[in-house]
């Protein structure tokens, strides 16, 4: 039996961490676009917005998700693909420029 945390557990802990550091965090869905990243993070202090696609440990984005992630990145927007809480917290810290 797999003991790794579920995607939703990783997502909740990382989102809670980001909120503690002043981010607005939205579940992101787009009726016209499938496979968009899970969450949109809107940082304080006018820092750039970013997205995170959450996955269970060791899982990768689907081919359709990879295409959407590439399109967003091509616009100069950061998109993290996160499969564990520590990596998610680090991602938030880097994007918020906090250490």
C-alpha positions as CSV (number, residue, x, y, z in Angstrom):
1,X,0.0,0.0,0.0
2,X,1.3,3.4,-0.9
3,X,2.1,5.6,2.1
4,X,2.9,8.8,0.2
5,X,0.5,11.6,0.9
6,X,-2.4,12.2,-1.5
7,X,-2.2,15.1,-3.9
8,X,-4.9,17.0,-2.0
9,X,-2.9,16.7,1.2
10,X,0.2,18.2,-0.4
11,X,-1.8,20.9,-2.1
12,X,-3.5,21.9,1.2
13,X,-0.3,22.2,3.2
14,X,1.5,24.2,0.5
15,X,-1.5,26.5,0.0
16,X,-1.8,27.0,3.8
17,X,1.9,27.9,3.9
18,X,1.5,30.4,1.0
19,X,-1.5,32.0,2.7
20,X,0.6,32.4,5.9
21,X,3.0,34.4,3.8
22,X,0.4,36.7,2.4
23,X,-0.6,35.0,-0.8
24,X,-4.1,34.8,-2.2
25,X,-4.5,31.3,-3.4
26,X,-7.2,30.3,-5.9
27,X,-8.3,26.9,-7.2
28,X,-7.9,27.5,-10.9
29,X,-10.3,26.1,-13.5
30,X,-10.9,27.3,-17.0
31,X,-14.1,26.1,-18.7
32,X,-12.6,26.7,-22.1
33,X,-9.2,25.1,-21.3
34,X,-8.6,21.7,-19.9
35,X,-5.5,20.6,-18.1
36,X,-4.6,24.0,-16.6
37,X,-2.5,24.0,-13.4
38,X,-4.3,23.4,-10.1
39,X,-3.7,26.6,-8.2
40,X,-3.1,30.3,-9.0
41,X,-1.0,32.2,-6.4
42,X,-1.2,35.9,-6.1
43,X,1.6,37.2,-3.9
44,X,1.7,40.3,-1.8
45,X,3.8,43.4,-2.6
46,X,3.1,43.3,-6.3
47,X,5.2,40.3,-6.9
48,X,4.4,38.2,-10.0
49,X,1.6,35.7,-9.9
50,X,2.5,32.0,-10.4
51,X,0.9,28.6,-10.8
52,X,1.5,25.2,-9.2
53,X,0.4,21.9,-10.6
54,X,0.2,19.4,-7.7
55,X,0.9,15.7,-8.1
56,X,1.2,12.7,-5.9
57,X,4.9,11.7,-5.1
58,X,6.6,10.6,-8.3
59,X,3.7,11.4,-10.6
60,X,4.1,13.5,-13.6
61,X,1.8,15.9,-15.5
62,X,-0.3,14.4,-18.3
63,X,0.7,15.2,-21.9
64,X,-2.2,17.7,-22.1
65,X,-1.0,19.3,-18.8
66,X,2.5,19.6,-20.1
67,X,1.2,21.5,-23.2
68,X,-0.7,23.9,-21.0
69,X,2.2,24.4,-18.7
70,X,4.5,25.1,-21.6
71,X,2.0,27.7,-23.0
72,X,1.9,29.5,-19.6
73,X,5.7,29.4,-19.2
74,X,6.1,30.8,-22.8
75,X,4.3,33.9,-21.5
76,X,7.0,34.3,-18.8
77,X,4.9,33.0,-16.0
78,X,6.3,30.6,-13.5
79,X,4.6,27.2,-13.2
80,X,5.8,24.7,-10.6
81,X,5.1,21.0,-10.7
82,X,5.2,19.9,-7.1
83,X,4.9,16.3,-5.7
84,X,5.9,16.9,-2.0
85,X,5.3,19.5,0.7
86,X,8.9,20.5,1.2
87,X,9.4,21.2,-2.5
88,X,6.1,23.2,-2.5
89,X,7.2,25.3,0.4
90,X,10.5,26.0,-1.3
91,X,8.7,27.0,-4.5
92,X,6.6,29.5,-2.5
93,X,9.7,30.9,-0.8
94,X,11.6,31.4,-4.0
95,X,8.6,33.0,-5.7
96,X,8.1,35.3,-2.7
97,X,11.8,35.9,-2.4
98,X,11.8,34.9,1.3
99,X,14.4,32.8,3.1
